[in-house]
């Protein structure tokens, strides 16, 4: 996860983005347990502490609660899991920008190798045989989490989760599924759900990608560039399909849509003949962030993290398909409460004309979104002194270094046409 930092009254131009990746373990008792990595190592989960209600991150979205096709779960088919969790949590504090850079350095080759050994695989225990029957979707190599589905017609609906089979006898309070999503080609699917335990709220997205018996996370590119999963490690969008960023202009984002459009467009020229990149304004409610067929720029009202003197302005959770070396989903969240506090101590809001009409705010917003789009594309931070929009320095545009950076990840590509 990558999040852009603001200090109240002062904007760090061109960044800085703090990446705080936590390994996420799910159990009924503790629910979200993170152990942080000071090198930003990508594992199979991201935990995002929230100062507020996690359901803010699905407000004004249009979820699909119609279930998953039972045919998706052939008994011999295995899936890898990746988890993103929002929770009302005690906050981690970042002392200063030196500490922030230390926590957000690119993963090492050794860390990338470690990820390979941590991949948790899932499969169905058995096929449900009748309406109303239950089926368990469980890990085959690590007792991490168990999902229970119920069948209705030709659909399966998530009914409960636990860390052991015994846990399934206890139903999580206020458990609700918000969205099901299936990737075109049916090699990935996701489930978004929420629940409460005492005074803590939780919003979890589980992403599953089909297991393919090939090597994963290989270092095939130049190690001079830091990508999301390590120097030289390829993890990118499929070049066979266009990447269309939806700008969801429900509410405040309508005032910033032109800046968001320009931020996406800033990467189009470097990606010409490499990746089709477009943007589109959507005036109706967008699908939630867990949707695998929609990549979206959202505005949300609450905070994510509380820092001593810095605030998170935006962040990007990027979802990998480890076996295909592809990014399957990524969305940008802009955190309005952080901007309001940083720029005016809360006196003005992002939807006030005095706020969004201010030249410095527009410049900062444009720089932030351009940086975040770099993360969407698969680029990590640049801390080695190179002139880059992905650095924490005063860089507001896609530089010549950034062009080489993104072009290393996306080589020239000629679509294959049918004979």
N, C-alpha and C positions, 0 to 999 in steps of 0.2 A: 504494500500500500504506500502511496506517495501523497504527502500533504504539504501544501504551500504555507509558509510561515509569515505571519505579520507580527510586528511589535506595535503596541498601541501608540499611535501618533507617527510611526515611522514605518515605511514600507521598504523591505529589502528588494530592490529592483532586480528583475530577471529571475527570481527564485525567492528565497531559498525554499526548497521542498524537503520536508523531513519525512523519511521513510521509517516507519516503526512496524516491523513485522513480528508478530508473535505466533508461536505455535499454538494452535487451538485444539484443546481436548474437550470433548463433550461428554458429560455424565449427568445423571439426574441430580445428584447431590451438589456438585460444584458448578455444573453446566458449562462455564467458560473458564478454562484455566490456561493462562498464557505463561510461557517462559521465553523471555525476550532474547534476541540475538543481536549483539552489538555490531555485527557485520551485515545486518540486513538480509540474512539468509532466507530465501524463499523455501518454505516447507510445503505442507499440504493444507495450510490454513492461515487466515488472517483474523486477528481479533481487533475490533475497533471500539474502544471505550467511548461512551457518549455521556456528555453532561446534559441530560434531558431525556426525552422519550425516544427510544430507537425507532418507533413507528413513524416518526417524522420523515424517515428516509423512504417511506412508501406512501406518504401523503399525496393526494391528487394524482395517483397513478391508477391504471386500469388493469387489475389482475385477472388472470384466467384460472378459475378454480375447477375446470372441467376434467381434471385428472390426467393420467398417463395411459396410453394403450397397453393392455396386458401383453400384446405381442412383442413389446419392447424388451420384455424380461425372459428371454429364452433361458432354460435352466442351465445351459452350459456356457452362457455368456458372462464375462467378468467385466467389471467397471472399476476405474480409479476414482477416488473421491477428492474433492477440493472444497474447503469450507470457508465462508466469510460470515463472521458473526458481529453484530452490533449489540452492545450490552451496557446497561447502567452500571458503571464500574468505578472503583477508585482509580484516580488518574496517575499516570506516569508523568514525571516532570523532566523536562530537558533544561539543563542549567544555562547553556549558552550556545552560540552558533558552533563553537569548536566541538562541543559535546554532540550537537546535532549532526555535524558532518561525520563524526566518528561512528555514530549509530547508523548512518545511512550510506556507508561505503558499499561498493558493489560486492556481491558474494565472491568468495575465492573459489579456485578450482576444486580445492578439497571440500568446501561446503557443497558445491554442486554434486560431487560424487556422493556425499552423505545423503543428499536428497533422494538419490536413486534407491538407496536401501530403505527409505522410509515410506515408500509408496504403499498405500493400503488398498487392497483389492476387495471388491464386493461382488456377490452374486446372490440370486434367489435360492432359498432353501428348497422350495418346491413350487409348483404352479398351483394357484387356487383352482378348485374344481367347480365351484358354484357361487352364485351371487351371495354376498354377505360373508363369504369365507375370508380368512386372514392368511397372509403370506409374509414371511420374514425375509428381509433383505439385509444380509449380514456380511461382515468381513470374513475372508477366508484365510487371512494370514496375520491378523492383529485384532484382538478384541477391543476395538475402538468405539464403535457405535453400532446400534442395531435399529433398523427402521421397520415398522410394521405397516403393511398396506392392507386395505380391504377392497374386495372386488365388487363392482356394481356393473353388470352387463359386461362390456368389453373394455372397461376402464378400471384402473387401480387408483386408489386414493390413499395418501399418507394419513395414517390414523394415530400413530404414536411413535416416540423414539425412546431409546434407553441405552445404557452402556453395557447391560447384560440382559439376557432373556427374562430374568426375574423382574427387571425394571419395568417391563411392558405391562405388568399388572397394575402399575401406578400411572395414572393419566396426568400429564403435565397440566397445571392450572392454566385456564384460558388459552389452551392450545388451539391455534388456527392456521390453516394453510392459506396463503395469500396468492400464490402463483405457481403454475406448472409451465415448463417450457421444454421444447424438444428442438434441437438443432436440425436444420435441413440436412438430410442424409441419415438422421437418427443415430449418429455416432456420439452424441452427447445429449444430456438432459439435465434439468435443474428443478429444485423444489425450494420454495421460499415459505418460511413459517415463523410463527411467533408464539411466545408463552410468557408467563410470569411466575416467579418464585419469590414469595414474600413481597418486598418493596422493589424488587429488581425486575426490569423488563428485558426481554431478549428477542432479537430478530436475526434469524439464521438463514443463509442461503447455502444449500448443498448442491454442488455441481458434480456430475458424473460423466466421465469420458470412457469410451469403450477401450478395453485393453487390446493392444496390438503387440505381438511378440517380436518387438524390435528394440534396439538400444534406445535409451532416452537421454536427453540433455547432453548431447555430444558437443565437444568444442571444435566446431567446423569453420568458424570465422576468425578474423584477425583478433588476437588477444589484446591489441592496442585499444580496442573499444569495449566499454563497459555496458553490457546489455542487462536486462532485468534479471536474468538468471546466471550472470557471471560473465567475465571477459571472454569474448569469442563464442559464447554459448548461444546457439540460434533458438529463438522463440519469437515467432512473428506471425502476423496474419497471413492466411492463405492468399496467394496472389491470383488464385483462380476466381475469386469473388471480390466485388467492390466493398470497400469499407465506407458506409454511409452514416455519419454522425447525426443523430436526431437532436435538434435544439428544442427542448420541451418548454415552450413559452407560456406555460400556465403560471400566472402571477408575475413576480419580479423579473424573471429572465427576459420578459418581453422588452424591457428597457436596454438590455445588453446583447440582444440577438445579433446585431451587426458586428459587435466586437467578437462574439463567439464565432461567427461565420469567418471573419478575417483570421482568427487564430487557427482554424482548421485549414483555411486556404494557404496559410504560410508554409505548410508542408507539401502542398500539391506539386509545385515545380520540382523540388528535389526528387519526388516520387514518380515523375512522368515516365511512362513506359515500364514502371516497376510495380505500382499498386494504385488502383483506381480509388481515389479519396474524394468524397463529396460531403456536403452537409445539407440539412433540410430542416426548415422550421416546422414544428408540429404544434398546432394550436389546441388540439384535443388532448385529453390525458394520455400520457405515454405508458407503456408497460413498465413494471418495476425494474430495478437495476439487474435483477437476476435473469431477465429474459435473454436468451442466447441468440436471438435473431434481431435484436435491437440494441445498438450502442448509443448512449444518450448523454447529453449534458443536462444535469439537474441543478436547481437551486433548492436548498433545504434550510429550514429556519433555525435548527439547533446547533450546538457546539459538538465537536468530536472530542477534542482533548483540551485540557487546561494546562498551560505552561506558566512558568514563573513570570516571564515578561513577553512571551510570544504566543501567537494564536494561529491555529490552522485555518488557512483561507480556502483551500481546496485539496482534494485528494482523489486518487485513482486506484481502485482495486482491479488488477488485471488477472484474468483466469486462464491458466495454461492447460493445454492438452499435452501431457508429458511424452506420450508415445509418438505423437505426430509433430512435435516441436512447433506447435501452433498456439497462438492466443485465440481463445474461443469467445471471450467476452471482456469488455472493459468499458467503464463509464466514468464520467467526471462529475464529482459533487462539489458545488460551490456552497460554502457555509456562510449564510447571510449574517448570523449572529456574530461571527468572528469579524466580518468586515465592518458591521455597525459599531462594534466596540473599538476596533483598532483605529478607525478613521474619525469618530466623533464621540467616543465614550458613550455611545448609545443614544446621543441626542437626535441624530438623523438615522433613517433607515435606507437600505439599498433601493427602495422604490420611491424615495423622495427625489424630486428633480434637482434639489441642491446637492444631492449626493451623486446620482448617476450622471448629472451634467457637469461635474467637476473634471477638469482636464487630467489632473493627477490620478484620480480614481479610474478614469477610462484607460489611462496608460498602464496603471498597475493591473487592472483587470485583463487587458490584452496580453500583457507579459505573462501573467499567471496562466491563462488559458493556453497560450502557445507552449509554455513549459509542460503543462499537463498533457497536451496532445502528444508531446514527445514520449511521455510515459505510456500513453495509450498505444503508440506504435511499437513499443518494446525497448525504449532507450532508458538507461539508468542515469544517475547523476554523474557529473564530470567534476572531479576534485583535483585533477592533475595540472591545473593551470591553463588548460586549453580554453580558447575563447568560445564559449558555448552557451546557448540558451538553457542548457541542462545543468549549468553550474549554479553556484550561489552568488555569482558576481553580477555586476550591473550590465547584463546583456538582455536586450529586449527583442531580438529578432533571430531568425534561423541563420546561423553563420556558415562560412565555408566548411568549418570543422563539422558542424551539424549535418551538412549535406553529405559529407563522406561517411559520417556516423550512420545515418539512416540508409544510405545506399549500400553500405556493407551488409546490412540486414535484409535489404530488398534488392537483389540483383536485377538487371534488365530482364524482362519477361515477355515472351511472345505467346499469347493464348493459342492453345491447340484447337484447330478447327476440324470439324468432322469432314471426312472425305465425301 
